[in-house]
Amino acid sequence: MSVVVPRTLTDALSAMAANPSALLLQGGTDLMVEINFNHRKPVDVIALRRVAELRAVKIDGKTISIGAGLPYQEMETGQIAQLVPALGQAARTVGSPQIRAAGSLGGNLGTCSPAGDGLPVLSALDAMINLRSASASRAVSIHEFMVGVKRNAKMPDEIIVSATMPIVRGWQGYAKVGVRNAMVISVASCCLVVDRAAGTVAVALGAVGPTVIRCRQAEQWLATKVDLKQTATIDAKLAAEFGQRVATEARPIDDHRSTADYRRHAVAKLSGRLLQRSGAQ
């Protein structure tokens, strides 16, 4: 097996152009599991861990761009957690400290599992995914980037460089359910973002469909019931109805980790609780 270890983004892109079939390795938290179970047998690997440009964070006052290689460990606290609280909360739920020191948004996007903890946050914030090849660059909406179970819109010669999302004035939160309290893959997850300036709410669900689901109908319904530009106490009845409307937009399945019925129940409760928290802050 050949392994290329570029130190600059330019070198990484050149390596991809020369060998588009090579596997990209960022933190390896997903790929190494597949290799250990003989699900993947790579011949050529391009390791991106030493490309500093992929760990950059850029803030311009209105948006924040987070490098695809920045570890979750660096999103748990500090400026990123302050500007994008839901991402900080999601980062804290990812695996063990060792996994958070290696795993990244780029890995979540590359694997594109609907259970990826960072993806509902990106969906709720309408993030743009920035891609580069040796000859071009482009930005793709997160909603167009995720095309199916572990399938994305990245071209073979492209590298995921970063994700750009707005800095929202309002409230945001992330919650998930698993078979235990830590180091667990999501059985169901939910991110809720209230934009006070725009008077809108966004809800995204993970692990309850072939890809992350935005609950557009529930969002529109809530906007007719609550003045989202104001902080107001959300009563339990409204939160429960909102949760049920969110659950109807989920498309879960029965599998070895849970049943479809439980997943619907879980996202109804998660979204309702997040909505009530948003009204308290």
N, C-alpha and C positions, 0 to 999 in steps of 0.2 A: 504494500500500500504506500503510495506516495503522499507526502504531506508538505504543503507549501505554507510558510508562515510569513506573510507580508507584514511590513511595519507601517505602511502608509495606505491610504484608501486608493491612491493611484495604482500602486503595485497590486493591491487586491483585485481591482477592476481589470487590470491587465491579465492577471492569472485566470480570472473568470472568462475573459474573452478568449484566451488560449485553450481553455478546457471547460466549456459550459456544463458538462455533465458532472463536474466535481461537486462533492458535497460541501456545503458551507458549515463550518463549525464555529459557534460563538461561545456559549457556556458549556454546551454538551449535555445539559440536564435532561433533555428529551432524547437526543440522538443516541447517547450512550446506553440508555435503557433498551432502545430498539436493537442496537448492535449486540448487547449482552444476551438478548433473547433470540438472536439470529433472524430478526425480522429485516434487518438491513445489513448488507455486506459491501461497504464502500471500497472502491478501488483507489480513488483519488480524493483527497481532502484539502480544503483551503481553510486554515485556522485563522480566525479574525481577532482573537483575543488581544493581540498586541497592536491593533490599529487604533491609535488614540483618538482619531477623528470620529470614530463610532461611539465614543463615550462622552462626547461633548454635549453640553446643555446651553441653549441659547434662549434668552428672554428679551423681548423687545417692548414690553409694557402691555401689549394686547395679546400676545401669544407666547407659548413656550414650546420649544423643540427639544425633544429628548433623544439622544443618540441611541441607536438600536443596540449598542453593546453596553450601555450603562447598566450595572447590576441593580437588581431590586433593592439590595442592601442600602444603596445610596438614595433610594426614593422613600424609604420608611420615615425619615425625619428630615429636618432642615428645610431649605427653600422650596424644593419640589413638593414636599408634603404640605407646606403652607399654601402654595399656589394651586395645587391640584390635590386636595385632601382625599378624594376618593382613590386616587392612585396610591397615595401613601398607605391608606387602609388596605387596599388590595395587596400591595407589596408585602405588608406584614403577615399576610396569610399564606404566602408562597413557601411551601416546604419547610426545610430546616434552615438554620443560619448558613450552613455550607451551601445549600441550594441557592439561597438569596444572594450569596456572594458571587455566584456564577450566572444564574438565570437572568434574562433580560427581556425587554419588550420585543426586541428583534427576534429572539427565540420563540416567544409566544406567537408572533406574527408569521414567522417562518413555518412553524409546526401547524398553526391555525386550527388547533383543537378547540371545539366549542367550550371546553372546560377551562381554557386558559384564563387565569385570574385577571390579567391586564386588559383583555379584550373587551369586556363589557364597559369598562371605563372609557376606553378609546371610542367605543360606539356611542355612548351617552354624550360624549363631548364632540361628536362629529369630527374626529381627528382626520388629518390628511397624512398618508403614508408616503414618505419621500424615498424614491428609488433611483439608483444610478447604475449605468452600464459604462463601458469604456467610451461609448460614443454619444450618450444622451442621458438626460435626467428627466424625471416626471414625478408628479404628485398625484396620488390616487386616493379618493375617499375611502375611509375604512369600510363603508358599506358596500363598495364595489370591490375592495381588496379581498374580502372574505367571500369565497364563492362556494364553499361546501365543507364537508368534514375533512379536515386536514388538507384543504385545497385553497390556494390563493392565486392572485392575479400576477404574481412575480414572474417575469420572463427568465429563461434559463441563464442568461448572461448578466442578470441584474443582482444588485446587493441592496438589501433594505438598509437605508442610511439612518433614518430618524422618523419620529412621529411628531407632528405639529398639532397642537390643540389650543383653543382659546383659553384665556384666563378669565374665568366666569365670576361675576360678582353675585354671590348668592350662597346656596348651600349644596353640598354634595356628599354622598356617602356610598359605601360598598359593604355588602354582607354576603355570606355564603353559608351553605349547609354541607357538612361532610359526615362521614361515619365516625369521626372523632373530632376533637377540638383543635388539633394541630397536625401539621405535616400530612395533609390529606388532599386528594383531588376533589374538586367540587362535585357534589351531587346536583346542586343547583346554586346559582349565584345571581345577584342583582346589583345594579348600580343606578342610583337616582341622582339627577342633577337639576336643581332649581335655579334658573337664571332670573334674578330679581330685576335686572335692567330690562330684559326683553319680556318678562312676564310669561315665561315658558317653563315646562318641565320636560325632562328626557328620562326615559327608563329603558335600560338594556338588560337582557337576561343571558346568562351563560349556562351551558350544559343541559339545556332543555330544547334543543333543536339541532339541526345539522350544522348550524353556525350560530353566532350570537344574534339574538333577536331584539330589534327595537319595537317597543309597544306603542306604535303611533296612535292607535285608536284610543287607548287608555290615556295617553298624553292629551289628546284633543278633548276628551270627555272631562278630564280634571280642570282644564283651562276654563271650562264653562261653569265650574262649580266654585272655584276659589280664585281670589285675586292674588296671583302668584308674585306680583310686584311687592306685596306686603308680607311681613311675617305675621302669621296668624295661627292660633291653635287649631290643629286638625282633630276633629272628634273621631272617636273609634268607629262609628258607623260609616262615615265617609271613607276612612282609611280601609275598612274591610271591603267596601264596595269597589274601591279603586284596586285593591289586591285581587279581587275576583275578576275584574276586567283585564288586569295584567295577565292572570293565569289563563284566560281564554285565548290569548295570543301566543302562548307557549305551544311548542310541538314536541313534547318529550316522548321518550320511548322507554320500554322495560329493558333493563340490561343487568349485568352482574352486580352493579353498584346500587341500583334503586329501581323502583317502579315508576311508570308514567304518572300514576295517580298521586304518588307521594311528591314527585317533582312539581306537579301543578299546585299541590297544597303548599309546598315550601316557598315557591315564588310568590304566591298570594300573601303569605305571612311576611316574607322578607320585604316586599315592596310596600305593604301597608305600614310596617314598622318604620321603614326608612322615611316614608311620607310624614308620619307623625313626628319623627325626630326633626325633620326639616322645619316643621311649624314651631318647634320649641327653641329654634336658634335663629 
